[in-house]
Amino acid sequence: MKKQINLKEKYIGISGNIGAGKTTFCEKLRKSGFNIYGEPVENNPFLDKFYNDPKQFAFIMQIFMLTKRYEAVKAIIKNGKKGIQDRTIYEDRIFVSVLYDKNIIDEDHKKTYENLFSLLSEHIIFPDFLIYLNTEPKTCLERIKKRDRECEKPIELSYLESLHESYEKFIKDISKKIPVFILNEKSQNEDIQKIITNITEYYKFNMKPGLVYL
């Protein structure tokens, strides 16, 4: 007998680079009745400052993002471990790592961040699974330019390429713990109900960690 699966009863993370299409994808899911916990962009007091002066504001900006994502995870847990999170708390470490590699934050900042993350991680849970929007950095940059946010104008292709490379490593690592459904640029444009159905059908029979290409 087939196991009945309702994705609206799951904690799902939507993962991907800046400009990968997460917000658009989440909006489609919202219209399909999913509860969305969005990324803290509009009310982020440090985002503009970070892009204009990364060295000065990178650390405080990442701490702000970490605490906001922690609040979102706690809200999801309180809601019965149900909801969709637009970028998970685990992905923030990707940005910290890239900022460190580019000498934008120093080792003390990185250690402080990791210590705080370690403390917070004791009180959160992994999503039931991730949906990774695997979008080429060039496409991400095109989308960033098209949406024309003033604060994002300094973003360069090299930064997106570094994030993409780190995302690929992150997805490979986290897929050892939870299932990761990968949508390339073409499959992202499929009808959202078809995507939901495909994930549901797979999830009925196999809930083991691993990579699943849709």
N, C-alpha and C positions, 0 to 999 in steps of 0.2 A: 504493500500500500504506500502510495506517495505521501511524503511528509508535506504538510501544508506550511507554506512559507509566506509571510506577509512582510515585505521589506520596510513597511512603515513602522514595524515593531522592532527594527534594528537600528544600531548606531553605525552610521556610514560616514566615512571620510571622503571628501572630494579633494584629490591631490593634483598638483601641477604647478608649473612655473608661473611667473608673472605674465599675464596675457595669454595663458593657456586656454582660457574659456571657462574657468570655474564658475564665475558669477552667472554667466549666461546659462550654463548647464544647471546650476542650482535653481535658477528662476524657472526653468522648464519643470524641474522636480517639484517646486513650490506649487505650480499650477496643477500638478498631478496629485496634490494633497499632502505632500511631505512637509514636515516641520524643519525649517532651515535656520541654522545658526551661522549668520554671515560673518565675513571677515571684517575686523575693525579698521576700516579705511576712512569712512566719512568723518568719524569723530576722533581721529588720531591726531593729537596736537604736535606730533614729532615727525610726521611723514614728509611734509614740505621741507622742514629743517634738515632732515636726513639727506634728502636728495640734493639739497643745495650745499650742505657742508657735512659729508658723510663721516669724516674723522671725528668731528665734535659730537655728533648726535647718534651715531650708529648704536652705541651700547645702550643708551637710555631708550632708544626706539625699540630695540629688541627685547628689553625688559618689559616695556609697555605691551608689546605684542604677546609675549609669553604669559603675562598675567591675564590679559583679556581672553586668550585661548583657554587658559586654565579655568576661568570663570565659565566659559562656554561648555567645557567638558563637565564641570560640576553641575551645570544646569541640565545637561543631557542625562547625567546619572540620576538627578533628582526627578527627571521626567520618565523614569523607568528604563533608562538606557536606550532611549529612542530619540532619533533625530539625525539630521544631516549637517555635518560641519564643513564649512567652506574653508579648506586647509586646516589640517590637524596640528595639534601642539607639537607633535614629533617632527614635523617639517621645519619648524622654526630653527632647529639646530643646523639645517642645511645652510640657511642664510648666515648664521653665526660662523660656520666653518668657512664659507666663501669670503666673508668679510675679513676673517683672520688671515686667510691665504693671500688676500690682496693688501695686507698690512693696514687695513682700515680700523680694525680693533687690535689691541695688543694681547699678549698671553694672559695678563692678569684679568682683563675683561672677559676673555674666553673662559678662564677657570671659574671666575665668579658666576658667570652665566650657567656653566655646567653644574656647579654646586647647587644653584637655585633650582635648576631643572630637575636634578636628582631628588631634591627634597619634595618638589611638587609631584613628581612622577609616582611617589609612594601613595598618593591619594587619588589617582586617576586610573582609567582603564583604556585598553586598546579598543579601537573601533571593531565591530564584527568583521568588517572588511573595508577595503579602500577601492575607490574608482579613480584610476590614474589617467588624467588627460595628457597623453603623450604628444605634445605639440612641438614642432621644430622651433628653435630660437628665432629664426628669421620671421616665421609666421607670428610668433609672440610679439616681436617688435612692430610688425605691421599693425597688429591689433591695438597695441599700446598707442601708436601714433594716431590711429583712427578714432579711438575713444577720447583722445586729446585732453587728458588730465594735465593741468599745469605742472603739478608736482612731479609727474613722471617723465617730463621732457628730457631731463638729463640722463635717462637710462640708455646705456649703450649695448650693442649686440654682444660684446665680449663678456659683459656681466651676465646676460641671459644665457650665454653658452656655458659659463662656469656653473651657473645654477642648474642648467640642464644636465650637465655631467654629474653633478652631485646628486641630483634627483634620481638618475639612473642607478647609482649605487644604493641610495636610500630604499628605492622600490625593491631592489634585489634582496636587500637585507631584511626589510620588514615582511616580505613575502614568505620568509621562513617562520613567521609567527602568526600571520593572518592571511586570508585570501586577498589577492589584488587583481581587480579586473582592469585591463588596459584597453583604453579607447584611443586609437590613432585619429588623425585629423579627419579622415573620411568617415569612420564609424561614429565620431562625435555628432555628425549631422544626421544620423539615423533618427527615425521617429522615437521620441522618448519612451513611449509605451512599449515599443519593440525592444529597446534596451532594457527596460525594467523586466519584461517577460523573459528575455535571454538570461539575465542574471538570476532571476527567480528559479527558472528551470534548472540551471546549473547548480544553484545553491541547495535545491531539494536533494540532490544525490551526492554532492561533494562539498563539504564545508571545511576541508583540510586546507592548511596554508599552501600557498603556491601562486604562480602567475597564470592568469587566464586572459587570453587575447580574444576580444570580442570583435 
